Structures are given as C-alpha cells and as structure tokens.
Amino acid sequence: MDNPAAFTLPLSAELYWLLLTCLLTAFLWLPYILQLLMEQGTVKALMDGQHAAPAAAPWAQRAKRAHLNAVENLAVFAPLVLLVALTGNSSGVTILAAQIYFFARLGHYLVYLMGLPVVRTIFFAIGFICQLVLAIALL
C-alpha cells in the first residue's frame, strides 16, 4: 500500500472513451453561456447568481437541458467504465459500447439543440443501451 503506482490503470480503450465523454460533457455548457453573454451582456449575465434571467433563445435553453442530461448520464456511465477497467472485464463489446456511448451523447446534444424530440429520444436510448451492455458485462 506504500506504492501509489500500484493503483494506476493503463488507459484502456473504454477509459479513453470515458475521457473523451468527460471532455465533451465539460464543454457542452459553452454555447449556452455564450448565448447568455450575447443576450444580456457580460456584467448582467455574470451578476445573475440566482439564474433569474435565463437565456431567451429556445435553442440555448435546450442546450442547458442537454448539458444537464449529459452530466446526469455521466454519473452512470463513468462508474460502469471504471468498474470494467478495474475488474478486467474489457472486451470488444465493452469497447464498442463505450465508443457508441460517446457518439450517442454527442448526437443527443446536437439534436436536442435542433429541437428534434423523437430523434433525441433515440440517441438517449442508444446511450442507455450502451450503459446496460457495460453493466451486463460486469454481472
């Protein structure tokens, strides 16, 4: 236990896709905030600590909801990927599930911005199925 390197994991394919998904999720707030700054100006937007004046543009409101959805789903996806890596349950199927999950989340965000509810649900369902595949690999 004295060797911290004993707890390091190599960057497996699943961990790589988790990293990309985390980075994607980390940047999804930018379009919403940029729209808010353009609508309200820097001072007003930054001084609204209670979010009393959200962005007026419908696409920006959808962007904010899409980002929140991505964060909520990352809370499920990330532990599953970490458990796959820690338990050595990596396979072609789990790698594919992690890859597809990334693109499903990207697609979900983009169609959410465009306001395409049925397509958005399809992308969400694909991501959910990827989470199930990872969970099943662990059982």
Secondary structure as GFF3:
##gff-version 3
##sequence-region A 1 139
A	DSSP	three_ten_helix	4	7	.	.	.	ID=ss1
A	DSSP	alpha_helix	13	27	.	.	.	ID=ss2
A	DSSP	alpha_helix	30	40	.	.	.	ID=ss3
A	DSSP	alpha_helix	42	47	.	.	.	ID=ss4
A	DSSP	alpha_helix	58	87	.	.	.	ID=ss5
A	DSSP	alpha_helix	92	114	.	.	.	ID=ss6
A	DSSP	alpha_helix	117	138	.	.	.	ID=ss7
###
